[in-house]
Amino acid sequence: MQMTTVSSTDFARDLNEAKKAASAGPVIVTDEGRPAYALLKIDDYYRLARKAPKSLLTIMDAIPGGNIDFDPPTLTGNDLKPADF
């Protein structure tokens, strides 16, 4: 696995290049010559964190106050009419 190091200035200037490099391995972003951040593919993050990716439905279910009953009205053929443009 290849590791790439870029300065924070170069990272900000060319994010697309950093994303390409992250496909081959971690990208270390430095501030004043010292490692400050790491950019890696999401699959690598999940593997390192030992977490499985969450589905959108799971994420939405975790939003507080989301327990709202919604019963939309049923449309009948009489309720439909052509749009006026």
C-alpha angles and dihedrals in degrees: 000000000000120000121205126198122204133171118247088247093055090043091054092044096051113019091159091061091050090051090052090050090050088062088068097041145309120328114215114207115204132207113202090345096307125107108258108158140016126215117199140157114278092240089057090049092052090048093050093044091044089230129133119228113262124231120237089247091056091050092048091048089056093059109109116245093023095126096103121145110226121187108174117204118257115240120222128199089262091060094058123089134162117270118254113228 
